[in-house]
Structures are given as C-alpha cells and as structure tokens.
Amino acid sequence: MTTLPASPAPEGPDAPPDAVRGRSGRLVAGALAAGFLAALLLAAAPVLPATESGVTGGLLLGFALGWALLAVLSGFTDQPQRWAAAPALFLGSGGLLLVVFGAPMQEALAWVWPPALLVLVVWMVVRIRSATGRSTRALLYPVLALLVVAALAGGHETVRAAVSAGATPGHGRLIDVGSHRLYLDCTGEGSPTVVIEPGAGLASSDLDLIAPTVARDTRVCVYDRAGHGWSEPAAAPQDAARIAADLHTLLERAHEPGPYVIAGHSFGGLYALTFAGRYPGDVAGVVLVDSTAPAAGPTSDPEPGVAAPGRPDDTASRLSALVGAAGRLGVGALLGMESGDHLRSSVDEYLVAASSVEQAGRLETFGDRPLVVLTAGSGTRPGWTDAQDALATLSSNTLHRTVVGATHGSLLDDERHAAETAGGILDAVSAARTGNPFPPGRR
C-alpha cells in the first residue's frame, strides 16, 4: 500500500485557528520588542538634544514605531490590526512635538497627555477585544495596564508639582540665589551659626533629629539644595563648586552672618570641604560626619572662590534626562523622594561626583581651626576608616570620634546616634567660641 505525503497546513483564511493565533502573537511580540529597542536607540541618539524633552520625545517616537509596525505588517496577514495606527499616531505626534518645541511643550503636554492617554487605552481595549485572539490579548493587556499606570502616575505628579509650586513652606523661607530659589530654615540663637549639609539624595527634613538639639545651644541653619525638598531645581550642573557658591549666596541674602561651623554628612562632607576652601574667612570650624573622602593630593584652582561646575558628558546628560522623565511618572514617590525634581537632582549629584571629589580635594589644610570627624563604627567598607583618618589630618586641632554601633545612615536617623552627631557639632561650636584646642589624642 502506498502512503501519500501529508499536505501542508493551509494558510490564510483556511488556516487552523491555533496557527493564526500563533502568527498573530509572534507579530505583536516582535513589533512591541522592535518599538522598545527603537525607543532606547532614539533616546541615546546624538541627533536628539540631551534634554528631558528631547530624550522623552525619542522614547515616544520609538514606541510609536513599534505600534506602526504592528499596524502595517499585520495588514499582510489574515488578522490586520489597523487599530494600532491610533497609538502610533498619538505617541508619534507627542514625541515630535517634544523634540521640536522642547520644555515649553513638555509643560503643556503634562496636563493634556494623562487624560488623553486614558481615553486612548479605553478605546484600544474595545478594539482589541474584537480584532484579536486570546493569546494576542494576553500580550497586549499588560502593555495597556502599564499605559494606564503611566497616565495615572503622570497626572498625579503634574498636579502634585503644581500644588507644591504654589505652597508656602510651613517653616523657613525661599530665597532667590540667582536663577532659582533655595529653602532655608534657621532656628536658635548664638554664635557661631551652624550650617548642616545632608548627604546626596537627602533634604533638610532628614536633619530633624539633629538640628533641634544643636539649636538649644546656638543658631543652626538647614537648607535644601537645588531640586531637593522645597528648593527649586537649577539649570546648571550641581557639583560641589556650584553648591558651595549657592550656599554662600543664600546665607548672604538671608542676612545670616558668619563665620559658620559647616557640618556635612556623606556627600555633604565634600560640599562642606569645598565651602571651607573657597570661603575660608567665613568658616569657624568644620564637622565631617562619615564624610565621603575628597581626591587625594593638591590640585590647582585657577580662579579661587569662583564656581566652575563640571559638565556631565552626553551619556550622563541623557541618563539624567531619562531619570527626569521617570520622575514625571511618579517614580520619585515610589522611591520615597518628595518629587520628580528631587529624584533627578539626587541622580545628578552622583553624575558629577568626580568633579565634586576633585574640588573638595583642593583644600589641603584648615590650619588650626576646629575640625571634628565622626566615623560610623559599623557597616563600613574596606578603606573607609583609613580615609576618615586622613580627613582628620586636615587640621592641627582635630577631634576624631568613632561612634560605636552607628552605621552611615543611623548617624542621622537613629535617635541615639543622631545625638552623638549633634554632640560632635556642639564640640566644634564650643572650640570655635573659646579658642581652646581639643585635648590631643581624644577620640
């Protein structure tokens, strides 16, 4: 008996449903993956500006390409997805407007985009239910869910930013330092005034366990760096030189006279060192609270006292812009930060960290001015203790104390360890007042 070869499975309208669904599902997955890849490539493309609006526009254009591919390529199958042209047009037009018109268009679209996207998603759900199979819907529905989350989070962030912009701080005040306003809150009486710099990503509110204790004995000022807390974002890169210059202007315009005891935690230690190096006549003492170490060895400063901010390269600028775009979708709130501006400003501090480390390293000595170095006793990485010992050699009048059991973060947020931090600050205040040196070898 002769066995006839099996006939190939029919294609087109006569194809079995499973084959049709399989081809449709692969097409959808491929088109969306192509759109995601295109979004990454366009966001990184040097032809688009390395700004938040430029990078966001590139992302939208890439995603639009993915939906357009789905609409066009599915037209050659037995399951055309013509509805995909709508999200392609919506995202593509938004991306093009952002690239062409920049930040002003971004501010306008921030109000229009979230409700328009929600309407589009509802329309897409109706179309998808009638035009696709179950397996294809299983691929598309998670994407639509992400669009809904983006619309709701983006709308919430836009409203929150508008409300915050019109709000008045409950304590302290906003002071114009040139291109933006910084928040400053000073309490207590006495001299010298203490100024505290929190670490990267932190704000004045993170000093609530320390400032009130210090204020019982002398005047203390806490503030928010640009983009943090209540302060407005700045256009220039915020490295140590720019931060020190802004702080100097802030204190002058607030009529808070020096000299000051400058205290800095973590990255804030770099800013305290840079301030002391650029404005030595305004500094009565320095407190370094588990401070990041500056660059080793002396470096040149062609214009002492003049801020010369480091410029992040194109890749860093695009990463910063991407973070800013994520902040507009409420990512900052998910990370426990107060706003999208706070998220972007925190990332920017790390992107120009090399400049800050180098600028802080220009200060070779405090002479005999009081220097207190507080070091966490737990959780330090190799080499950290040696770096803290090196910091203690910047002055001939140094108190170096290791806080047993404290970690890098608990020096601010643990009640007992924060009391040790406040005590170290007050030790520097007392030494500056009396002019008496610290007992040698005291730790």
N, C-alpha and C positions, 0 to 999 in steps of 0.2 A: 504494500500500500504506500502511495506517495503522499508525503506530508507537505502541504502548502505553507510557504513562509507567512508569518504573521504580518498583517497590514499595519502600517504606521498609524499612530493615533491621529485622528483628524484634527485640523487646526481651524481657526476662525469660528464662525457661529456654531459649527457642529462639534467643536471641541468639548470634551467632558468638563463639567464644572470645576473639578479639582485642578485640572490643568490650567484653566482660565484664571482661577484664583491664584495659583502659584505664580504665573507670569505677571499678573497684576501686582501681587505683593512684592515681587522682586523689583519691579519697575518703581514702585513707590519708595521702597527702601533705597534703591540706587539713586533716585532723584533727590531725596532728602539728604543722603550722605554727600552727594555732589554739592548741594547747596551749603552744607555745613563747611566742607572743605573750601569752597569758593569764598565763604564769609571770612574764614581765617586768612586766606591769601589776600583778599582785598583790604582787610583791616591792617595787614602788615605792609601793604604796597606803598612804596615811597612816593607814588604819584598822588596819593591822597594825603592831605595835611595830617600831621601827628597831633591832632587836637581831639577833644572828646566828640565834637560834632563830626569831624572827619572820619574817625575810627568807627563811630556808631553808624554813620552813613555807609561805610564799607561793609559792615556786618549786615545791614539791611539789604543792600544790593546783592550780596552773596546769597542770603536766604531767598530773596526774590528769584534769583536764577534757578534755585532748586525747584521752586513751585512752577516756574515757567517750563522747565524741562519736563516735569510731570504732565503739564497740560499739553505740550507739543508732542512728546513721544508717545503718550497714551493714545493720541489720535490715530496712530498706525496700528492699534490693536482693536480687539472687539469690545474693549471696555474703556472708551475715551473718558478722560477726567477733565472735562472742559472747565469745571468749577475752579480748578487750581489756578486759572488765569486771574481770578479775583485777588487771592493773597499775593500773587506775583506783582500785580499792579499796585496794590496797597503798599507793600513793603518797598517795592522799587521806587515808587514816587516819593515816599518818605525819605529813603536813602539819598536819592538825587537832590532833594531839597536841602538836606543837611550838608551834603558835600558842597553845594553851590553857594548857599547863603550862610552857613556856619552857625555860630552860637545864637544869634537872634531867632533864627528859625527853630533851633532846638528848644528855646524857652517857649515859643508859641506852640510847638507840637506837643510839649509836655502836658498841656491841658487838653488838646484835641485827640491825641493818639490813644489814650487808655479807653475812653468810651467807644471810639470808632472801632478799636480792635475787638472789644467785647461784642459789638453788633456783628462784625465780620465773622467771629467764631461761631455765633449762633447760626448765622446763615450757612456757614460751612458744614455744621453738624447736620442741618436739614438736607443739604445737597449730598453729603457723603452717605447718608443712610439710604438714599435712593439710587446712588450711582456706583456703589462699591460692594464687594462681598465681605463676609465676616472677617476673614484673615486680613484684608486690606484695612478695614476699620480698626482692627486691633493694633495696626501700626500707626494709624493716623490719630486716634483718640488721645494717646499720651502726648503727642505733639500739640494738639489743641488744648489739652489741660495745661501745658507749660505756657501757652499763649494767654490763657485766662489768668494764671498766676502772675505773669508779667504785667498784664493790663491792670489787675487789682493792686499789685505792689507799686507799680509806677504811678498810678493815680494817687495812692496813699502818700507816697514820698513827695509828690508835687504839692499836695495840699499841706502836708506837714511842713515842708520848706516855706510855703507862703505864710503859714501861721507863725512859724518861728521868726521869719523876717520882720514881721510886724509886732512881735512881742518885745517887752522890755524886761531885762534881767531882774529877778527878784532882789538880788544883791549886786553890788558893784556897778560898773558903768562901761559903756562902749566909747572908746576914744579913737579918733582918727589919727592914723600914723602915716598918712600919705595916700596910698591907693586903696586902703581898706581900713576897717575899724577892728580894734582888738578889745577884748573884755578884760577888765582889771578890777580886782576886789581887794581892798586894803582895810585891815582891822587892827585894833590895838593901838597903844601909844608907847613911845620910847624910841631910843636911838641906840645903835644903827638899825635901819629898816632892813628886814629880811625879805628877799625875793626868792621864790621857790620855782624851779623848773622841773615839771614832771617828765617822765620818760616818754619815748616815742609812742604815739597812739593814745596817750593819756591826756587828761584835761584837768582844769583846776578843781573840779568836783572830786577827783581822786586823791586830793590832799586834805579831805575833811577830817581825818584823824590826827593830822599834824598841825595845820595852820592854827586852829583854836588854842592848842596848847602853847604854841610859840607866842600867840597874841596876848597871853596873860602877862608876858614879861617885856615885850617890845612890839613895835609895829611890824606887821607882816603883810606882804602883798603876794597874791596868787593871780595868775592870768592864764588865758587860753591863747596858745599860738594860733597863727592864721589857719582857718579852716577847722579848728577844734572847738568843741563846746559852743560858746556864744559868739566866738570871733568869726569874722568874715574871711572867706578864702582870699588868698593873694595870687596875683598873676605870675610873679617871679618865683623861681625855684627857692624853696625854703631850706637852705643849708645853714650851718652854724653861723656864718658871717651875716647872712641876711636876718636870721633870728635875733642875733645879738644887736644888730642895728635897729631893728624894730622895737626890741625891748628898751633900748636906750631912749628912743624917741617917745615911746609910751610913757616911761617914767617922767621924762621931762615935761610932756604935755599934761600929765596928771598932777604936776607940781608935787611929786614925791621926792624930796631931796635925798641925796646920798651923803656920805658913802654908804654902800649896801653890803650886807652879808649875802652872797649869792650861793644858794644851795641847789644842787642838781642831782636828780636820780637817774641812773642808767644813761640813756642818750642825753638826758638833761644835763649830765655832767659835762659833756662836750660843749654844750651851749654856755654853761657857767664858766668853763675854762676860756672859751673864746671871748666872752664878755669881759672877763678879767684881763685878758691880753690886749684887747682893743681899747678898753676904758679903765686903765689901772688906777687913775685918780678917783674913780667912782666906787672902788671896791675896798671895803674894810676887812673882809675875810671871805673865805670860800669853804663850803661844805660839799663833799663829794660822797653821795650815797650809793654805794655799789656801782660806781660810775663806769661807763664804757671807757676804755683806755684810748687816748689820742695816739697819733702817729709818733713813733719813736724818733728822737733826734730833732735838731732845729731845722726849720725850713724858712725860706725867705718870704717876706711880705712887702711887696713893692710900694704899697700905699697903706701904711698903718692907720687903723681907725676907719677905713673905707671898706664897705662891704663889697665883696666881689664874688657873687654866688656862682657855684659850679653849675654847669649846664648838663643835664642828663642827655645821653645820646638818643638817636632816633628810636631805637628799640625800647629804651626806658620810657621815653615820652609816650610811645604808643601803649605800653603797659599801663602807665599812669592814666591815660585816656580811657583805656578799657575798664580800669577799676572805677573811674568816674561814671562810666556808663552803667556799670553794675550797681553803683551806689544809687543811681536814679531808679533802680528797680527794687530798692529796699534791702539790698544785701548788707549794708552797714548795720541796720537794725537787727538783722539776724545774727550778726557778729557781736552784738552788744554795744555798738557805737551809736552816737547820738544822731548822726546824719550821714548822707552820702558824701558831703564835703569832708566830714571827719575821716571817713574811710579813705578817701583819695589823699588827703593831706598826710595821713599816717603812712600810707604806702610811699608817698613822695619823699618823706623823711629818710626812708631806707634807700630809695633810689639815688639820693645824693649823699649817702652816708660816707663815701670815700672822701668827698670834699670836706664834710664836717670833721672827720677824723684828722685830716691833714691840717685844717685851720686851727683846731684845738691844740695840735702839736706845736704850733708856733710859739706858745707860751713856754718858756724854759724855766722860769722861777717866779715865785711870789715874794722872794726876799724873806723878810721875817714877819710877814703878815700871817694872822692865824689861818691855819688850814686844818680842817677836820676831815678825816677819811673814815667812813663807816663801811664795813665789808660784811656781807652776808656769810654766816657760818655754815650754811648747808646748801647743797644743790649746786655748787659752783663747778664749772668745767675746768679741765686741766689748764694751768697757766693763768687763771683768773687771779689767784692770790698773789702771784708774782707781779702781775700788772697793778694790783692795788698797792703793793709795797712800793712800786716805782712811783705811783702818784703821790705817795706820802713824802717823797724826797723833793717835791716842788717847792717846799718852804723849809726854812730852818726852824720854824715854830709850828710843829705838827702834832696833832693828836690823832693816832690811828687806832681805831677800836673795831674788833671783830664782834659782831652781835651773834652770840651763840644761839643756834637753833633757828635763826632767821634765814629765810630764802630771799631771793632777789625781789620778788613781789611782796612778800609779807612785811618788808620794811616800810611799806605804805599802807597795806590793807589789813594787817593784823594789829589789834589794839595794843598788845604788849610790845611788839616790835616797833610799831609806829611811835610809841612813847620813847623808845630808845633813839629813834631818828630825831624826834623833836628835842630830846636831851642833847644830842650832838650839836644840833643847830644852836641851841642856847649856850652851849660851851663856847662856840665860836663868837657869839654875841658878847659873852662875858669877857673873853680875852680881848676883843676889839675895844670894849669900853674901858677896861682897866689898863690895857697895855702890858699886862703881865704875861710872860710866856708860859706855855704849857710845861708841866714838870717833865723832864727828859725821861724817855722810856715808858711813859704812861700809855697804856693800850686798853 
